[in-house]
Amino acid sequence: MTGEMKYDEEYRNLIRIFESSHIDNSKVIRALLAPKDETKVLVIGNDRAKKPVSIDELIGKHVPLIISDLNLPCEEIQVFVTVYGMRHDVQSEMVWIPVVTGWQEQNQYKFAELQAVMPWYTVTTPLVIEPTVIGYVKEYWKFDRKTILVALDPLGKIKENRYICVYGGDNTDWIRDFTTKAKNVAKALNITIELIYAGKNNTSKKGLERIFEVIEKEKLSLFWPDYTSTWFFWSRLESMRISKTRHGKTVEERSDYEGNPDHTRL
């Protein structure tokens, strides 16, 4: 059997697995992460020991999959860290799946750098991810460099129509109005939306703390309780704006972050 024929067969098998009904998510998880029966392909990203963990830890749980290349921005990681840290469902485990084609030695350093700041599961190496899986996420999940998050339920089915929306501002009346309208729109469209407050550039620490109190008391949304994280988020956006302007491209041409709430499809 030629390499192309083998790829086609494995790809069709992957499609069948996702289109079939299962009693749990084990077949889907194995197809994505361990098609060659090497089950210990996971580690906790920021675990210095990098002790291998079996994919069996994911069986029967909700599994949000972060899918990105190795150019994953720090501010996006911070959003996921916030969501991960505020999980209410203990039967949930997040996994980072890095999509890398044309492996080079320097990729390992970039992978390790990103992996080290993730408190959730990651694969031990991007080489674990088979070409058929990369092909599938590009064709069926429309992955094209921009980070996506695909949520699998305990049966291995994709939980669609879920969004993360990062918003900012320092006017509590506006925040109340925005979060109320966002929730109403989500309800009308029958989608699930996770709102995360990211502060506002140049807002004082005391000012943010007052807003945090209002958001928490009125249960308006999630928020970053760490002032340093909020400052870092906006500093990164400003750095991106300056960098893109120097390269002759406007923020509007390249960035989804400033001027509008950010949203990531789940």
C-alpha positions in Angstrom: 0.0 0.0 0.0 1.4 3.4 -1.0 1.8 6.2 1.4 -1.1 8.1 -0.3 -3.4 5.1 -0.2 -2.6 4.6 3.5 -3.3 8.3 4.3 -6.7 8.1 2.4 -7.7 5.0 4.3 -6.8 6.4 7.7 -8.5 9.7 6.9 -11.8 7.9 5.9 -11.6 5.9 9.1 -11.2 9.2 11.1 -14.3 10.6 9.4 -16.3 7.5 10.2 -15.3 7.7 13.9 -16.5 11.3 14.2 -19.7 10.5 12.3 -20.6 7.5 14.4 -22.3 7.3 17.8 -20.3 6.0 20.8 -21.0 5.0 24.4 -18.1 7.3 25.5 -15.4 9.5 24.0 -12.6 6.9 24.0 -12.6 6.1 20.3 -12.6 9.8 19.4 -9.8 10.6 21.8 -7.7 7.7 20.7 -8.2 8.7 17.0 -7.1 12.2 17.7 -4.2 11.7 20.1 -3.1 8.0 20.0 -3.9 6.4 16.6 -0.8 4.1 17.1 -1.9 2.9 20.5 0.7 4.9 22.3 -1.6 5.9 25.2 0.8 8.0 27.3 1.0 11.0 25.0 -0.2 13.7 27.5 1.6 15.8 30.1 0.5 18.7 32.2 2.1 21.6 30.3 3.6 23.5 33.3 4.6 20.3 35.1 8.4 20.5 35.3 8.7 16.7 35.6 6.7 16.3 32.4 5.4 12.9 33.7 3.5 11.2 30.8 -0.2 10.7 31.4 -2.5 8.2 29.7 -5.4 9.5 27.5 -7.6 7.3 29.7 -7.7 10.4 32.0 -10.0 12.0 29.4 -12.4 9.2 29.0 -16.0 10.1 29.9 -15.2 13.8 30.5 -15.9 17.0 28.7 -12.7 17.8 26.7 -12.2 21.3 25.3 -9.4 21.1 22.6 -7.3 24.2 22.0 -6.0 23.9 18.5 -3.4 26.3 17.3 0.0 26.6 15.6 3.1 27.6 17.5 2.4 31.3 17.1 -0.2 31.2 19.9 -0.3 34.8 21.4 0.2 35.2 25.1 -3.1 37.1 25.4 -5.0 34.2 24.0 -3.3 31.8 26.4 -4.3 34.2 29.3 -7.9 34.0 28.1 -7.8 30.2 28.3 -6.1 30.3 31.6 -8.9 32.4 33.0 -11.6 30.1 31.7 -9.7 27.0 32.8 -9.2 28.4 36.3 -12.9 29.1 36.7 -14.2 25.7 35.7 -17.2 24.6 37.7 -17.3 21.1 36.2 -14.7 18.8 37.6 -15.4 16.3 34.9 -13.6 18.5 32.3 -10.1 18.4 31.0 -8.6 20.9 28.5 -6.0 19.7 26.0 -3.7 21.7 23.7 -3.3 20.2 20.2 -0.5 22.0 18.3 -0.7 21.9 14.6 2.7 21.8 13.0 3.7 20.9 9.5 7.3 20.8 8.2 8.9 20.0 11.6 12.2 21.8 12.3 14.4 21.7 15.4 13.6 25.3 16.4 9.9 24.3 16.6 10.7 22.2 19.7 11.9 25.3 21.6 8.8 27.3 20.7 6.6 24.4 21.7 8.3 24.0 25.1 8.0 27.7 25.7 4.3 27.7 25.1 3.7 24.4 26.9 5.4 25.7 30.1 2.7 28.3 30.7 -0.2 25.9 30.3 -1.8 24.3 33.4 -3.8 21.9 31.4 -2.9 18.8 29.3 -0.8 19.1 26.2 0.6 16.4 23.9 4.2 15.4 24.7 5.3 16.5 21.3 3.6 17.9 18.2 4.9 14.9 16.3 2.2 12.8 18.1 -0.4 14.5 15.9 -0.8 12.5 12.8 -1.1 14.2 9.3 -4.6 12.7 9.0 -5.7 14.6 12.1 -4.1 17.8 10.9 -6.0 17.3 7.6 -9.2 16.7 9.4 -9.1 19.8 11.7 -8.3 21.9 8.7 -11.2 20.5 6.5 -13.9 19.8 9.0 -13.1 22.3 11.8 -11.9 25.0 9.4 -8.6 25.5 11.3 -6.4 28.0 9.4 -3.7 29.3 11.7 -6.1 31.3 13.9 -6.7 29.5 17.2 -9.9 27.5 17.6 -11.4 25.7 20.6 -13.4 22.6 19.9 -15.4 21.2 22.8 -16.1 17.5 22.9 -18.8 16.1 25.2 -18.3 12.8 27.2 -19.7 10.9 24.2 -17.1 12.4 21.8 -19.6 14.7 20.1 -18.8 18.3 19.3 -20.6 20.9 21.4 -21.4 23.6 18.8 -22.4 27.2 18.9 -20.3 28.2 21.9 -18.3 31.4 22.1 -15.9 33.2 24.3 -16.2 37.0 24.2 -13.5 39.2 25.8 -14.6 42.8 26.4 -13.3 45.9 28.1 -14.3 49.3 29.4 -14.3 51.3 32.6 -18.0 52.4 32.7 -20.0 50.1 35.0 -23.3 51.2 33.4 -22.0 50.3 30.0 -20.7 47.0 31.3 -24.1 46.2 32.7 -25.8 47.1 29.4 -23.3 45.3 27.2 -23.4 42.0 29.2 -27.2 42.0 29.4 -27.5 42.6 25.7 -24.9 40.0 24.9 -26.6 37.3 27.0 -30.0 38.2 25.4 -28.6 37.9 21.9 -27.0 34.6 22.8 -30.3 33.3 24.2 -32.2 34.4 21.1 -29.6 32.7 18.8 -29.5 29.6 21.0 -25.8 29.8 21.5 -23.6 29.6 24.7 -21.4 32.6 25.3 -18.7 33.0 28.0 -18.1 36.7 28.7 -14.7 37.7 30.1 -13.9 41.2 31.3 -10.4 42.3 30.4 -10.3 45.8 31.9 -9.3 48.9 30.0 -5.9 50.3 29.0 -4.6 52.8 31.5 -7.3 52.2 34.1 -5.9 52.3 37.7 -5.6 49.3 39.9 -8.2 50.7 42.3 -10.5 51.5 39.4 -10.3 48.0 38.1 -10.9 46.6 41.6 -14.1 48.6 41.9 -15.3 47.2 38.6 -14.3 43.7 39.6 -16.5 44.0 42.7 -19.5 45.1 40.7 -19.0 42.3 38.1 -18.6 39.7 40.8 -21.5 40.9 43.0 -24.0 41.2 40.1 -22.6 38.0 38.3 -22.2 39.9 35.0 -19.4 37.8 33.6 -16.0 36.3 34.4 -13.0 38.6 34.8 -9.3 38.5 35.3 -8.8 39.2 39.1 -5.1 39.8 38.6 -4.3 43.4 37.7 -0.9 42.3 36.3 -2.6 40.0 33.8 -5.0 42.9 32.7 -2.0 45.2 32.3 -0.1 42.6 30.3 -3.0 42.0 28.0 -3.4 45.6 27.0 0.4 46.1 26.8 0.6 43.2 24.4 -2.2 44.7 22.2 -0.3 48.0 22.1 2.9 46.2 21.1 1.0 44.4 18.4 -0.5 47.7 17.1 3.0 49.4 17.0 4.6 46.4 15.4 1.9 46.1 12.6 2.0 49.9 12.0 5.8 49.8 11.5 5.3 47.0 9.0 2.9 49.1 7.0 -0.3 47.4 8.0 -3.1 48.9 10.0 -4.6 47.2 13.0 -7.9 46.9 11.2 -6.3 44.8 8.5 -4.7 42.3 10.9 -6.1 42.5 14.4 -9.4 41.2 15.9 -8.6 42.6 19.3 -9.0 46.4 19.4 -12.1 48.3 18.8 -14.4 45.3 19.1 -15.0 42.5 21.7 -12.8 39.5 20.8 -14.6 36.2 20.3 -13.3 32.7 19.8 -15.6 30.0 18.4 -15.8 26.9 20.5 
